[in-house]
Each structure stands twice: as structure tokens, then as C-alpha cells.
């Protein structure tokens, strides 16, 4: 069974990355979830094309995820909500 989730510890806390399918159109996507102080869980997603090539790209990107890449994905959440980094 291939890995579908990664949890990274970053300077803003934990970032959970999940490889899944979009609920609306079954396109592959990677969801990045974090929890800024005084807020609930916050997420952002990267959705890929609903093709074999899109699925392969999603898998490659997920497999190569690092803590730094996960942090970069959630930084806009912290900026939008005014949370210090």
C-alpha cells in the first residue's frame, strides 16, 4: 500500500499533507492542513488534472514533499489570518 499522508513539524507547527481525490470531480489533489493558534483546522489544496498524467504528477509531487515545501504551502494561511510566523 502506498503512503497517502505525511506529517511534518515546521516552524509554524504541524502540517498534515494528504494525497486524495477531489470530492467534486475525483481529480487527484494534495491537501495541506495546519492549525494556527486560536483558529480551527485550516487547509489549502493543489488539484491536478483528472487524467492519468495528472494522477502521476500528483503522486510524484506528494512523494517528493519536504517539510519546507509543506511550510511554503501553508504560509499564505498565516499571512491571511494575521498570525506571526
Long-range contacts (C-beta under 8 A, 24 or more apart in sequence): 2-59, 3-62, 3-63, 6-62, 6-65, 6-70, 8-65, 8-66, 8-67, 8-70, 8-71, 9-67, 10-67, 10-68, 10-70, 10-71, 10-74, 11-71, 11-85, 12-36, 12-71, 12-74, 12-75, 12-78, 12-83, 12-85, 15-67, 15-70, 15-71, 15-73, 15-74, 17-62, 17-65, 17-70, 17-73, 19-58, 19-59, 19-62, 22-47, 22-50, 25-50, 26-50, 27-54, 28-54, 28-55, 28-57, 28-58, 28-59, 29-58, 30-58, 30-61, 30-62, 30-65, 32-70, 32-73, 32-74, 33-74, 34-74, 34-77, 34-78, 36-77, 36-78, 36-81, 36-83, 37-83, 39-81, 39-83, 42-74, 42-77, 42-81, 44-73, 44-74, 44-76, 44-77, 46-73
